[in-house]
Amino acid sequence: MLHPLAPAGMAAFSVHPSTVIGVAGLAALYAWRARAERPATGRRPTPMQRTSFAAGLATMFLALNGPLHDLSDDYLFSAHMVQHLVLVFAVAPLLVIGTPGWMLRPALRVPAIGAVARWLTRPGVCFVIFNVAIAAWHLPPLYNLAMAHHPVHIAEHLLFLATGVLMWWPLLSPMPELPRLPYPGQMLYCFLMSLPMSIVAIYIAMADHILYPAYEAAPRIWGLLPLEDQMIGGLIMWIPGGLFLYGVMTIVFFKWAARGEDTREAAQVRA
């Protein structure tokens, strides 16, 4: 049975208290750290950092509320894949870019926290943790558990955000204590990062049966059959997700090339 594009559950912009609490909590924590450092050092986030962090919070709010949330939870697996990509490839990097290193540095002075942070932000560890989380949560048992129990679904999204931040750390770290990879390493990291997600996406796109029963029972919109919706969701994870990482790899390549040009020019001036 076809269902209209805007059923009663989507008539208004839905807002979920858990997301409001989370966004407000992150905003308050950011403002507190910005104020705490200012009297001693005069430091404050740059306009670009404030804009990036605010954009990350706004994107998180829009991804977890309103039409995208309603489509994801109640109608389309493919919309859920869009939501996951937004959390990992938009929200997470915006939050990292928007957070100055000096905000985090006091926590590293606590020996246990510093040791855990240094281990967690190793590129290999970031790679494994992120990809294990992505693969595990898209296996039918865990995915279906999240669809059936909202607290589990919240935990899933929190884990995607946390592991998304880890995934971006070797590329965007604001702290020399927890450094970025050199440019060649960043390019290799982006290439390797695209492989596990592609495997998961191909598994979903090529499945010949419904993996996630919640969407089989969902009202149909846009004329999409459940298996078609599942295939489109897998393709969304596979193609846009992979292309995004290749785009990042291309940007890193040009930054590396530009630095090489600057180095040669400096050497010529010294000569």
C-alpha positions, 0 to 999 in steps of 0.5 A, spaced: 500 500 500 502 506 498 503 511 503 503 519 502 509 523 503 507 526 509 503 522 514 500 524 520 507 523 524 510 527 519 505 533 519 510 537 524 517 538 525 518 533 531 523 534 536 526 529 541 528 531 548 534 526 548 537 530 542 536 537 545 539 535 552 545 532 548 546 538 543 545 543 549 550 539 553 555 540 548 554 547 547 554 548 555 561 544 555 564 548 550 562 555 552 564 553 559 571 551 557 572 557 553 570 562 559 575 558 563 581 559 559 580 566 558 582 569 564 588 566 565 591 566 557 586 570 554 585 565 549 578 564 545 576 560 540 577 563 533 570 565 529 572 559 524 572 554 530 566 557 533 562 557 527 564 550 525 562 547 532 555 551 532 554 548 525 556 541 527 551 542 533 546 544 528 547 539 523 546 534 529 540 537 531 537 537 524 539 529 523 536 527 529 530 531 529 524 533 524 523 529 517 530 525 516 529 522 523 522 520 522 523 517 515 529 514 518 525 511 524 518 509 521 519 509 513 525 508 509 532 504 511 535 508 505 534 515 509 537 511 515 543 511 511 543 518 510 542 520 517 548 515 519 553 518 513 551 525 516 553 524 523 559 521 521 561 525 515 559 532 517 557 532 524 564 529 527 569 533 523 565 539 524 566 538 532 573 536 531 575 542 527 571 547 532 574 545 538 581 548 539 586 544 542 587 548 548 580 546 550 582 539 551 589 539 553 588 540 561 584 533 561 591 530 558 595 532 564 591 527 568 595 521 567 590 516 566 586 520 561 592 522 557 594 515 556 588 512 554 587 518 549 594 517 546 592 510 545 585 511 542 588 516 537 593 512 534 591 511 527 590 504 527 586 504 533 581 509 530 581 505 524 579 499 527 574 502 532 570 506 527 570 500 522 568 495 527 562 499 530 560 501 523 560 493 521 557 491 528 551 496 528 549 494 521 549 486 522 541 484 523 541 482 530 544 489 533 540 493 528 534 490 529 535 491 536 536 498 535 530 499 531 526 495 537 528 499 543 529 507 543 535 507 548 539 502 544 538 506 538 540 512 542 546 508 544 548 507 537 548 514 534 552 516 540 557 511 538 557 513 531 558 520 533 564 518 538 567 513 533 566 518 528 570 523 532 576 518 532 576 516 525 577 524 523 582 525 529 588 522 525 586 527 519 584 533 523 587 533 530 588 540 533 593 538 538 601 536 537 600 531 543 595 527 539 598 529 532 595 528 525 598 523 520 603 526 515 600 527 508 602 521 505 599 517 511 593 521 511 592 519 504 593 512 505 588 512 511 583 515 507 583 510 502 584 504 507 578 507 511 573 506 504 574 499 504 571 496 510 565 501 509 564 498 502 564 491 504 558 492 509 555 496 504 555 491 498 553 486 503 547 490 504 545 492 497 546 485 494 542 481 499 536 478 496 532 478 502 530 483 507 535 484 513 531 489 517 524 487 518 522 493 521 522 496 514 518 491 511 513 492 516 513 500 515 508 504 511 510 504 503 512 511 501 515 514 494 513 507 491 519 503 494 518 496 495 522 494 502 528 490 498 529 496 493 529 501 499 534 496 502 538 496 496 538 504 495 541 504 502 547 500 501 548 504 495 548 510 499 553 508 504 557 505 498 558 510 493 557 517 497 561 514 503 566 512 498 566 518 494 567 523 500 573 519 502 576 520 496 574 527 496 578 528 502 584 524 499 584 529 493 584 535 498 590 532 502 594 530 496 593 538 493 595 540 500 601 536 500 603 538 493 602 545 495 607 544 501 612 541 497 612 547 492 613 552 499 619 548 501 622 548 494 621 556 494 624 557 501 630 553 499 631 557 493 631 563 497 636 561 502 640 559 496 
